[in-house]
């Protein structure tokens, strides 16, 4: 099992960011072939962080190979192409972590 975890910082304009994230970006994640267990949560408090985390999102794939296929598909390309739209309201790029479970 491969897990992708994304940590997004506190946006400059939370209302605009949330609309785009919920209405555009999340559906792109759900469209990835083979994606499982899509979750996101809003951070209420953090300790020892170098920035103010806002959203922690995660999604999984059955294997590393299936993850790579999905992220390199046309759906993955659409997802990556949307990141600059999120960046309009962020000071720094999101942290993206890949882990094996």
BADRENLUM-181877 format. One record per residue: x, y, z of N, C-alpha, C in turn; residue in one letter; residue number from 1; chain. Coordinates in pm, 1 decimal, decimal comma. Example, Ala and Ser with C-alpha at 12.3 -4.5 7.8 and 13.67 -1.06 7.14 Angstrom:
! BADRENLUM-181877
- n.X / n.Y / n.Z / ca.X / ca.Y / ca.Z / c.X / c.Y / c.Z / type / seq / mol
- 1319,0 / -569,0 / 780,0 / 1230,0 / -450,0 / 780,0 / 1320,0 / -330,0 / 780,0 / A / 1 / A;
- 1285,0 / -225,0 / 708,0 / 1367,0 / -106,0 / 714,0 / 1290,0 / 3,0 / 787,0 / S / 2 / A;
END
This chain:
! BADRENLUM-181877
- n.X / n.Y / n.Z / ca.X / ca.Y / ca.Z / c.X / c.Y / c.Z / type / seq / mol
- 86,1 / -117,8 / 0,0 / 0,0 / 0,0 / 0,0 / 89,8 / 122,9 / 0,0 / X / 1 / A;
- 60,3 / 216,1 / -89,5 / 132,6 / 343,5 / -94,9 / 37,7 / 455,0 / -53,0 / X / 2 / A;
- 89,7 / 542,3 / 30,6 / 10,0 / 654,0 / 80,1 / 75,0 / 784,6 / 38,1 / X / 3 / A;
- -6,2 / 876,3 / -11,6 / 37,5 / 1011,6 / -44,4 / -24,0 / 1103,3 / 60,8 / X / 4 / A;
- 60,6 / 1179,5 / 127,8 / 14,6 / 1275,3 / 227,8 / 58,3 / 1413,8 / 182,9 / X / 5 / A;
- -34,8 / 1507,1 / 185,7 / -7,4 / 1644,3 / 142,4 / -39,7 / 1737,4 / 259,2 / X / 6 / A;
- 55,6 / 1823,9 / 292,0 / 35,1 / 1921,4 / 398,3 / 34,2 / 2059,9 / 333,5 / X / 7 / A;
- -77,6 / 2128,1 / 351,2 / -95,7 / 2261,3 / 294,6 / -96,0 / 2363,6 / 407,5 / X / 8 / A;
- -28,7 / 2474,5 / 384,8 / -19,7 / 2578,3 / 487,1 / -145,2 / 2665,3 / 490,2 / X / 9 / A;
- -153,2 / 2746,1 / 593,5 / -262,4 / 2842,0 / 606,7 / -263,7 / 2932,3 / 483,1 / X / 10 / A;
- -376,0 / 2937,5 / 409,9 / -379,9 / 3018,4 / 288,1 / -396,7 / 3167,1 / 318,1 / X / 11 / A;
- -364,0 / 3247,0 / 218,1 / -380,6 / 3392,4 / 228,7 / -529,4 / 3428,5 / 235,9 / X / 12 / A;
- -611,1 / 3360,9 / 157,5 / -755,6 / 3385,8 / 153,7 / -824,2 / 3249,8 / 169,6 / X / 13 / A;
- -864,0 / 3218,0 / 291,2 / -917,6 / 3085,2 / 321,4 / -1046,2 / 3055,3 / 244,9 / X / 14 / A;
- -1136,1 / 3151,9 / 231,9 / -1261,7 / 3126,5 / 161,3 / -1237,6 / 3089,3 / 15,3 / X / 15 / A;
- -1156,0 / 3167,7 / -52,4 / -1126,8 / 3141,3 / -193,9 / -1052,2 / 3007,9 / -207,9 / X / 16 / A;
- -955,2 / 2985,1 / -121,3 / -878,1 / 2861,1 / -125,1 / -969,5 / 2740,0 / -104,3 / X / 17 / A;
- -1054,8 / 2745,6 / -2,4 / -1143,3 / 2632,7 / 27,7 / -1237,0 / 2602,7 / -88,7 / X / 18 / A;
- -1291,4 / 2706,4 / -150,5 / -1380,9 / 2684,1 / -265,2 / -1307,6 / 2608,0 / -375,3 / X / 19 / A;
- -1186,6 / 2653,1 / -407,2 / -1112,0 / 2587,0 / -513,4 / -1072,1 / 2444,9 / -471,8 / X / 20 / A;
- -1024,2 / 2430,9 / -350,4 / -979,0 / 2299,6 / -302,2 / -1094,0 / 2198,4 / -305,0 / X / 21 / A;
- -1209,7 / 2237,1 / -252,1 / -1324,3 / 2145,6 / -244,1 / -1389,4 / 2123,6 / -380,8 / X / 22 / A;
- -1408,3 / 2230,2 / -456,4 / -1483,8 / 2221,1 / -581,7 / -1402,3 / 2171,6 / -700,5 / X / 23 / A;
- -1270,7 / 2195,2 / -698,4 / -1187,3 / 2161,1 / -814,4 / -1081,0 / 2055,8 / -780,7 / X / 24 / A;
- -1001,5 / 2081,6 / -678,1 / -884,9 / 1995,5 / -654,1 / -923,1 / 1857,3 / -601,1 / X / 25 / A;
- -1010,8 / 1851,0 / -502,8 / -1050,4 / 1719,7 / -450,2 / -1112,3 / 1629,9 / -556,9 / X / 26 / A;
- -1200,8 / 1679,8 / -642,4 / -1252,8 / 1592,8 / -749,1 / -1142,7 / 1538,2 / -841,2 / X / 27 / A;
- -1035,7 / 1614,3 / -860,4 / -923,7 / 1564,8 / -941,2 / -853,0 / 1448,5 / -870,9 / X / 28 / A;
- -845,2 / 1453,5 / -739,8 / -785,4 / 1342,0 / -664,8 / -874,3 / 1218,6 / -677,8 / X / 29 / A;
- -1004,7 / 1237,0 / -657,3 / -1097,8 / 1124,3 / -667,9 / -1098,3 / 1062,3 / -807,3 / X / 30 / A;
- -1060,6 / 1138,2 / -908,8 / -1059,6 / 1087,8 / -1046,9 / -935,7 / 1003,7 / -1078,9 / X / 31 / A;
- -835,4 / 1003,8 / -992,0 / -714,9 / 925,6 / -1019,3 / -748,7 / 777,1 / -1026,3 / X / 32 / A;
- -700,4 / 707,1 / -1127,2 / -728,6 / 563,6 / -1138,5 / -672,6 / 487,3 / -1018,0 / X / 33 / A;
- -756,4 / 406,9 / -956,3 / -712,2 / 320,1 / -847,6 / -696,3 / 387,9 / -712,6 / X / 34 / A;
- -733,1 / 514,2 / -700,6 / -716,2 / 583,5 / -572,8 / -812,0 / 524,6 / -468,7 / X / 35 / A;
- -763,0 / 519,7 / -344,0 / -841,8 / 465,7 / -233,4 / -827,1 / 557,0 / -111,8 / X / 36 / A;
- -921,8 / 549,1 / -23,5 / -910,8 / 611,7 / 109,0 / -869,1 / 758,4 / 102,8 / X / 37 / A;
- -943,5 / 836,7 / 30,2 / -914,9 / 980,4 / 20,6 / -969,2 / 1049,0 / 145,8 / X / 38 / A;
- -882,0 / 1122,2 / 214,1 / -920,3 / 1192,2 / 336,3 / -856,5 / 1330,6 / 337,4 / X / 39 / A;
- -922,7 / 1423,0 / 402,4 / -859,2 / 1551,2 / 432,6 / -916,2 / 1602,1 / 564,4 / X / 40 / A;
- -832,3 / 1673,2 / 637,0 / -876,0 / 1730,6 / 763,9 / -811,7 / 1866,6 / 781,2 / X / 41 / A;
- -879,7 / 1949,7 / 856,8 / -830,3 / 2084,6 / 884,3 / -755,2 / 2083,2 / 1017,2 / X / 42 / A;
- -636,4 / 2136,5 / 1017,0 / -552,3 / 2138,1 / 1136,1 / -606,1 / 2243,3 / 1233,2 / X / 43 / A;
- -626,2 / 2202,4 / 1357,2 / -675,3 / 2295,6 / 1458,7 / -562,7 / 2347,6 / 1547,6 / X / 44 / A;
- -453,6 / 2272,1 / 1552,4 / -339,7 / 2312,9 / 1634,9 / -217,1 / 2235,1 / 1588,2 / X / 45 / A;
- -101,2 / 2297,2 / 1597,8 / 22,5 / 2226,0 / 1565,9 / 129,8 / 2265,8 / 1667,0 / X / 46 / A;
- 226,9 / 2179,9 / 1681,4 / 339,4 / 2206,7 / 1770,5 / 468,0 / 2185,4 / 1693,7 / X / 47 / A;
- 563,2 / 2270,6 / 1716,9 / 697,8 / 2258,6 / 1660,0 / 699,5 / 2263,2 / 1507,8 / X / 48 / A;
- 602,6 / 2328,8 / 1448,1 / 595,6 / 2338,8 / 1302,7 / 664,2 / 2466,9 / 1257,3 / X / 49 / A;
- 729,6 / 2460,7 / 1142,7 / 796,8 / 2577,7 / 1087,7 / 700,8 / 2667,8 / 1009,9 / X / 50 / A;
- 579,1 / 2621,9 / 987,1 / 478,0 / 2701,4 / 919,9 / 343,6 / 2665,2 / 981,0 / X / 51 / A;
- 239,8 / 2733,8 / 942,8 / 105,5 / 2708,5 / 996,1 / 30,8 / 2610,1 / 906,6 / X / 52 / A;
- 31,2 / 2481,3 / 940,1 / -41,8 / 2385,5 / 857,1 / -191,4 / 2411,1 / 864,6 / X / 53 / A;
- -257,9 / 2391,1 / 753,0 / -400,5 / 2420,6 / 741,4 / -481,3 / 2294,6 / 708,9 / X / 54 / A;
- -436,5 / 2222,5 / 606,3 / -504,3 / 2098,7 / 564,9 / -400,9 / 1987,4 / 555,3 / X / 55 / A;
- -439,3 / 1871,1 / 603,5 / -362,1 / 1749,5 / 579,1 / -452,3 / 1658,5 / 497,4 / X / 56 / A;
- -405,8 / 1624,9 / 379,1 / -482,7 / 1538,0 / 289,2 / -403,6 / 1410,4 / 266,1 / X / 57 / A;
- -473,7 / 1301,8 / 246,8 / -404,9 / 1176,6 / 215,5 / -492,7 / 1091,4 / 124,0 / X / 58 / A;
- -424,8 / 1010,8 / 45,4 / -493,0 / 913,7 / -38,7 / -396,5 / 799,9 / -64,7 / X / 59 / A;
- -450,2 / 683,1 / -98,1 / -369,2 / 561,9 / -109,0 / -391,0 / 490,4 / -241,1 / X / 60 / A;
- -292,0 / 405,7 / -270,6 / -297,7 / 316,3 / -385,2 / -253,1 / 177,8 / -339,7 / X / 61 / A;
- -301,0 / 76,9 / -407,4 / -270,7 / -61,3 / -369,0 / -121,0 / -91,4 / -375,6 / X / 62 / A;
- -47,9 / -25,3 / -466,2 / 95,0 / -49,9 / -479,5 / 165,6 / 75,0 / -531,3 / X / 63 / A;
- 297,0 / 74,6 / -521,6 / 375,7 / 185,6 / -574,7 / 359,2 / 194,6 / -726,2 / X / 64 / A;
- 354,3 / 80,6 / -791,0 / 338,2 / 78,3 / -936,7 / 205,2 / 142,7 / -977,7 / X / 65 / A;
- 96,5 / 108,1 / -908,5 / -34,5 / 166,2 / -941,3 / -37,8 / 315,7 / -910,9 / X / 66 / A;
- 33,4 / 357,3 / -806,8 / 41,9 / 499,5 / -775,8 / 111,6 / 573,6 / -889,0 / X / 67 / A;
- 223,1 / 519,7 / -935,5 / 297,7 / 584,5 / -1043,4 / 215,1 / 590,0 / -1171,7 / X / 68 / A;
- 144,0 / 483,1 / -1201,3 / 57,9 / 482,0 / -1320,0 / -48,0 / 591,5 / -1307,8 / X / 69 / A;
- -110,7 / 601,3 / -1190,8 / -216,0 / 702,2 / -1170,7 / -161,0 / 843,3 / -1179,9 / X / 70 / A;
- -48,6 / 869,1 / -1114,1 / 6,3 / 1004,1 / -1113,0 / 64,5 / 1044,2 / -1248,1 / X / 71 / A;
- 99,6 / 945,2 / -1330,8 / 150,8 / 974,5 / -1464,5 / 42,8 / 967,2 / -1571,9 / X / 72 / A;
- -80,4 / 943,2 / -1530,4 / -191,9 / 936,0 / -1625,4 / -239,2 / 1077,1 / -1661,0 / X / 73 / A;
- -335,2 / 1084,4 / -1752,4 / -393,4 / 1215,1 / -1786,7 / -461,2 / 1276,9 / -1664,6 / X / 74 / A;
- -513,9 / 1192,9 / -1574,9 / -578,2 / 1243,5 / -1453,6 / -474,5 / 1299,8 / -1356,4 / X / 75 / A;
- -360,0 / 1233,1 / -1348,2 / -250,9 / 1285,0 / -1266,5 / -198,0 / 1416,2 / -1321,8 / X / 76 / A;
- -189,9 / 1424,7 / -1454,8 / -143,7 / 1549,3 / -1518,3 / -238,9 / 1664,1 / -1486,3 / X / 77 / A;
- -369,3 / 1636,8 / -1486,4 / -467,3 / 1740,6 / -1451,0 / -451,6 / 1783,9 / -1305,8 / X / 78 / A;
- -426,5 / 1686,3 / -1218,9 / -406,6 / 1717,0 / -1076,6 / -284,7 / 1806,3 / -1057,9 / X / 79 / A;
- -172,1 / 1766,4 / -1116,2 / -49,7 / 1846,9 / -1104,3 / -66,8 / 1984,1 / -1169,9 / X / 80 / A;
- -141,0 / 1990,8 / -1279,1 / -162,3 / 2119,0 / -1347,6 / -244,0 / 2215,5 / -1262,9 / X / 81 / A;
- -320,9 / 2163,0 / -1168,8 / -403,3 / 2248,4 / -1083,5 / -325,6 / 2305,8 / -964,1 / X / 82 / A;
- -210,6 / 2250,5 / -932,5 / -133,1 / 2298,2 / -815,9 / -103,5 / 2448,1 / -824,6 / X / 83 / A;
- -63,9 / 2503,5 / -938,9 / -41,4 / 2648,9 / -943,6 / -165,7 / 2730,2 / -904,9 / X / 84 / A;
- -284,7 / 2676,7 / -930,3 / -406,4 / 2746,7 / -888,5 / -416,3 / 2752,5 / -736,1 / X / 85 / A;
- -374,7 / 2645,6 / -669,4 / -370,2 / 2646,4 / -522,9 / -263,0 / 2741,9 / -473,6 / X / 86 / A;
- -152,2 / 2746,3 / -546,4 / -38,2 / 2829,7 / -505,0 / -72,6 / 2978,6 / -504,2 / X / 87 / A;
- -176,0 / 3018,2 / -575,8 / -216,4 / 3158,9 / -573,3 / -247,0 / 3206,4 / -432,2 / X / 88 / A;
- -288,2 / 3114,7 / -345,3 / -322,9 / 3151,1 / -208,7 / -226,3 / 3096,3 / -104,4 / X / 89 / A;
- -114,9 / 3039,7 / -148,1 / -16,6 / 2985,7 / -53,3 / 114,5 / 3063,0 / -62,6 / X / 90 / A;
- 185,1 / 3067,8 / 48,8 / 316,8 / 3131,4 / 51,6 / 425,9 / 3035,2 / 4,2 / X / 91 / A;
- 404,5 / 2904,5 / 27,2 / 503,4 / 2801,2 / -5,4 / 433,4 / 2683,2 / -72,7 / X / 92 / A;
- 506,8 / 2606,1 / -150,1 / 447,8 / 2486,2 / -210,6 / 403,2 / 2387,7 / -102,1 / X / 93 / A;
- 304,1 / 2306,6 / -131,9 / 262,4 / 2204,6 / -35,5 / 373,6 / 2102,2 / -13,7 / X / 94 / A;
- 375,1 / 2044,4 / 105,1 / 465,4 / 1933,0 / 132,0 / 395,4 / 1806,1 / 87,4 / X / 95 / A;
- 463,4 / 1728,4 / 5,6 / 405,2 / 1604,1 / -45,5 / 495,0 / 1488,9 / -0,8 / X / 96 / A;
- 434,9 / 1396,0 / 72,1 / 508,0 / 1282,6 / 127,6 / 454,1 / 1153,4 / 67,9 / X / 97 / A;
- 544,2 / 1063,8 / 29,0 / 507,2 / 932,6 / -22,9 / 558,0 / 828,7 / 77,0 / X / 98 / A;
- 469,5 / 740,4 / 122,2 / 510,9 / 640,9 / 221,0 / 449,6 / 505,5 / 190,0 / X / 99 / A;
- 521,2 / 400,4 / 230,1 / 470,9 / 264,4 / 216,3 / 411,1 / 220,7 / 347,9 / X / 100 / A;
- 294,1 / 160,3 / 337,3 / 227,8 / 110,8 / 460,3 / 236,2 / -40,0 / 464,0 / X / 101 / A;
END
